[in-house]
Amino acid sequence: MSLITRRAALSLPSVILASPAIAQARPMVLEMPSYQLREGFGPWWRAAAEEFAKRNPGLRVNLTEVPFEPHHAQLTTRFIAKNPPDLCHISARYFYGFADQGFLEPLDARLASIGWREQDFIPAQRDMRRGGQVYAQLLLGYAYGLFYNEAMFRQAGIALPTTMAEMLAAARLLSRDRDGDGRIDQFGLVWPTANTSSSYVYLTYLITGLNRDWIEQGRLLPQAVLREALEVVQTLLRSGATPPGLDSNPARQLFWQGNAAMIIDGSWGVAYRNDSPEALKPVLKVAPLPLPNQAAGASNVLAIPADAAPSRKDAAFRFLEMIQSPEWQQKYAEIGGNPPARLGMLTPEALRLWPELPIFGKAAAESTGSFMPRGKEGEFARINATVGEHMTAMVAGRQDAARAAEQMHRDLTRALF
């Protein structure tokens, strides 16, 4: 054998390793960035990804954590660049705009092939339709509660509030300077007012708590109602019941570490108790919101990008199919402590592990206020920016609630109508 022939023979294994047949044996990795890899959601997502890999040799899901605001900004950039992730985990408030711009794949044919029925899910699943087609699988419907520190209420001799007025009065009375340095260090009701989407979310709590909606009969809510909601925020700030400029996570940290008496949050909030000091855990509880109504609608969804190879879309749908199944919807409640989108999935085990679940289930079933501006869902980004701008100005003292309501109402009217 010549030297050239021997060298060719020695190189043969490398050629075989690089052959197409062998290369195809490498797993297809589906990318899924998410802002929900902590709290109760994270363990569920990780368990689902692990199970998916077991059931589908050659496929796996790579979960990567991105904070909420950057996550959706990055999704926007990647959609525009036609380089989206394989699995698009999206807050519903951004879903509508993405679907309307053609960034998401219609799922109707794939859903029909697995016998999927819209009526098997909570009513908010219907909101995943745009132009008659289904563009996402709903994972959670919004439902909120009043989280409270029972020990603080007991020490102050205050009963749990049952109305908005009582909630504001309790917030004022429960705000204290515990160490005598002249500064409040126990806050009555922490309230996010940072220039992020949290300001929109919490202002919506107040609007629907006044039994109103952002859009009523095709028109923006009256300026007087917007002013009333902003005056509640102003009262909390001026009384010292909440620090100014909080985002949602710092607000949660204040409550779950024992430095605030109350916070409004969703069903996912219960899981934060796991990170609280052991001595605090027994006194951190949740009650129904003391409001006549609250925001309802879709929380977050899973979708498939329109700009992806057919094989990757098919693989992504196999993961979506698994997580919407009764088995994994039951696990959504059992592992994460959140009411799943599929109806009738609260098992005895879920209720044993998460006794607060009925509070949130009842809230979701009875709420009629809209979390999104009905008929203007695709304009969320503009609405959110406007709310954040004027909330920031009010927090900074550049305008009071009356002026903020006037300016916000003017700018929203110009933008939407």
N, C-alpha and C positions, 0 to 999 in steps of 0.2 A: 504494500500500500504506500502510495506516495505521501510526502509530507503534507501536500495540499489536501489529499483525500482524508488523511488522518485528522487534520485540523477541522475539516468539514464535519467529520463524524463526531468529533468532540463537541462541536458547537450545536449538534442536533437537539439535545435536551432543551437548550435555551429557545430554539425555534418552536419546539412543541409547547413549552410553557407560554409562549406568546400567541399561540394559535387562537382563532376566534372561538372555537368550541370551549377551550379552557377559560378564556376571558369571560365568557357568558356565565361561568359558574360562580363568579364573584357576586356577592350580594348587591342588589339594587338598594341604595340607601335613599330613603325619602326624607327630605329636609322639612322640619316643622318648627319654626321659631314660635315662641309663645311667651306671653306675659303672665301665664298662670301656672308656673312650675313650683310655686310655693303654696301656702295655705293648705286647704284640703284638696284642692284640685291637683296639685303636683303629684302626690302619690297615685292618684287615679290615672293620670296621663302616663306616668312611668310604668305602672302595672299593665296598662293597655298596650304600650309599645313593646314590652317584654313578651306578652302573650301573642301579639301579632307576629313577632319573629318566630316564635315556636310553631305557630300554625302555618306559617308561610315561609318555608325554607327558601333562601335566596332573596328575601325581602326583609328590610328592617326600617324602623323610623328613628331618625336622629332628632331628639328634642333639644332645642337650644333656648336659653332664657334671655329675653330682652325686656327691659322695663316698658310699661304701658305706652307712654307717649312716644318714645323712640321707635317702638315696635311698629306702630301704625304709620309713622313717617317713613320708616324704612320700607314697609310694604308698598306704600305709594311710589317711592323711587324705583323699586324693583318691578312693579307692574309696568310703569312707564318705560323702563329699560328692557322690557320683555324677558326678564330674568327672575320670575317669581319663585318662591318656594313651592315644593310639590304639594304640601298641605297648608292651606291658608287658615290659620286660626285668627278670627277677627271679632272684635267687639262689634255688636250689632249696630252701634251708632255710626260706625264707619262702613258697615257692610253695604248699605243702600247705595252710597256713592260709588263704591267699587263695582257693584253689579250694574249700575246704570251706565258706567263708562265702558262696559264690555270686558272687564278684566277677569270675570269669573265664568266658569263653564256651566251651562244648564245641565241639571242632573236628572231631568224627567225620565229619559229612556233607561238610564242605569237604575234609578229607583224603582221603576216599573218592573224591571227584570228580577228584583228580589222581593216583590210583593209588598213594597213599602206603601203605607197608607197615611195620608196627612191627618186623618181623624184620630190616629193612635197617639197623637202628640197634643200638647197644650195649644190653645188658640194662637199663641204668638208664632207658631210654626207657619201659619198662613202668611205672616208678614215676610217670609223668606221668598215669596213670589214677586217677581218684577215682570211686568208684561205678560202675566199668566204662566210664566215658567218658574220652576223651583231652582234656586241658585245656591242653597246652603242647607245643611242640617243644623237645626237649633239644638243647643246643648243645655241651655238654662233659661228660665224665665225670671224676670226680676221679681223679687219679694224682699221686703225690708222689715227690720225690727228695731226696737229701741234697746240697745245694749246699756246696762247700768250696773253700777257698783252698789250692791245691796248694803254693804257696811257703811258707805258714806250716807246713804239715805237714812239708815237706821240711826246713825250718830246724830244727824241733823233733825231727826224726828219728822221727816217729810215723807208723804205718801207718793207712790208712783203717779206721774201725771197721766191724765186721761184726755186732756185737751191741749191745743197748742199754747193757750195762755198759761196753763198750769206748767207746761214744759219750760216755757221761758222764765216763769217765776222760780221754778226749781233750779234752773241753770244759774240764776243770779244768787240764790241762797246757798248753793253748793260750791260757789267759787270762794276760795279761802286762801289766806296767807298762812301756811302751816308753820313756817319757821320764824315768823316775826321780822323778816327783813324788809317789810313794806311792799313786797311784790307777790302777786297771786301765784301760787304754785300748785293749787288744786283747782282745776277748771271745771265749770259746771256742765258745759255741753260743747265739746270740741267740734269746730265747723270749718271745713276746707274753704279757703278763699284765695288760693294761689291762682296764677294765670295758667291754669291747666284745665282739662275737661272736668276735673272734680268740681270746679265752681259751677259749671252748667248742671252737673248731676245734682248737687245739693240745692241749687236754686230750684230745680225741678221738683225736689221733695216738697218744698214750700208751696210752689204753685199748685201741685196736685193736692197737697194738704189743705189748701184753701178751696178744694173741690173745683179747680179750674184746669185748663190745659193751655199749652203754648199756642195751639191753633184751634180756634173754635168757629165752627161753621165756615171754614175756609178763610178766616181772618185771624190776624194776630190778636192775642188776648189784650184786653184794655190796659192802657197805661196805668190806671189806678190799681189794678191787681198786681202788676209788676212792681209798682211802688210798695204795696203792702208786703210783698214777699221780701223785697230788698230791705225794708225797715226792720224785719225780723233779724236779718243778718247784721244790720247796723246796731241793733239793740244788743246782740250777743257780743259784738266787738267793743262797744262803748262801756258795757258793764264789766268787761274783763272775763266773761264766761268762756271765751275762746281766745287763744293767741291769734294775731293777724297773720295772714299770708301762709297758712298751713296748706300743704297738699294732703291727699287722703292717707298716705302711709305714715307720715309723722303724726297725723291726728290719731290714727289707730294706735300707734306706739304709746302716745300719752295715755290713752284709755287702758290698754292691756297691761301697761306697767304700773297702773294704780295712781296715775296723776290726773285723771279726769273722771267725773261722775257719770257722764252719759256720752254716747255717740250713736248716731243712726248709721246702720250698715246693712248689707245684704246677708243672705243665708251663709255665704262663705266666711263671714266674720267669726262664726263660732270656732273655726279651726285655729284662729289666732290665740285662743286661750291656751293651747298647748305650749306656747312660748312664754306664758306669764309665770311669775314666781309661784311656787307651790302654795304658799300661804294665801295668795290672792285668788287662785282658781275657784274655790267654793263660792265666792261672793260676786263673781262676774257673771251676770245673768242677762236674759233677754226677755222682753215683753212686747206685745203688739204696739205698733206706732200709735201715739195718742192723737191721731189725725182722722178726719172723716173719710179720707180717700188717700190713695198713694199711687205713685207711678207704676205702671205695668208695662209689659212688652218683652221683647227679646233681649237677652243679655249678651251672649256670645255664641258664635257659630263656627262650623268647620265647612270650608269650601275648597273647590279644586280650581286652579288657575286655567284660564282659557289658553294661554300661551305655554303649552307643555306638550311633549311628545305623547302620542296616543298610549304607548305602553306605560308611561309614567302616570297618566291619568287613570288608566285601569288599575294600576297598583295602588294609587292613592284612594280610589273608590273602595278597594277591598278593606282598607283601614276604616274608612267612613262607615262601611257596611257593618263592620264588627262593633264599633262603638255605639251605633244606634240600636243594636240588638237588645232584646229584653234582658239578657244576661248582663251586658255591660252597662245598661241603664240602671239596673238594680245596684250594681257595684258603684255607680256614680253616687248614689245615696249612702251606701254602706261604707265606702272608703273615704269619700270626701265630705259627707254630711250636707249635701246640697240636694234640693228636690229636682229630680231629673225631668227632662222635657217629655219623655214618653210617659203616658198616663198609667196610673196603677202600679208603679214600680217601688213603692215604699214597703219594704219587707219588715217583718218583726225584728230582724237583726238590725236594720237601719234605725228603727225607732228606739231600740235598746241603746245603741251606741250614740245616737244623736237625738235626745228627747226634745230638743227645740224644733225639730223638723215640722211638726204640725202647725206651729206659729207661722212659719214661712209658707207652708202649703195653703193655709187658710188665706193669708194675705194675697198670694198669687191668684187664688180662685175668686176673690171678692173685689180686687182692685179694678177700677175702670179708667183711671187716669192714664194718660199716654206718656211714656217716657220720652218718645220721639215726637217731633212736631208733625202731626198727621198731615199727609199730603206734601210735606216738604222734607221728607227724611233724607233725600239726597243732598240737601243743603246743610247738613249738620255741621260740616267743617266751618262754614261761614258763620253760622249761628254761634257755635262754640267760641270762635275767635272774638266775636262781638261781645258775648257775655263776659269772657275773660278780661277783655280790655277795660270795660266799664266797672267790673268788680274790682279790678286792681286799682283803678282810680279812686273808688270809694274807700277801699282799705287804706290807701295812702293818704286819705284826707283831702284829696283834690276836689271831691264833690260829695255831697250827701246823698242819701237814698232817693230823695225826690229828683235831684238833678241826674243821678245815675239812671233812674227809671226813664226819665224824659229822653236822655241821649240814647240809651239802649233801645227804647221803643222806636225812636226815629231811625236809627241805623238798621234795625231789623226790618222795619217796614220798607225802607229803600232797597234792601238786599233781597227781600222775599216777594215783594208785591209791587 
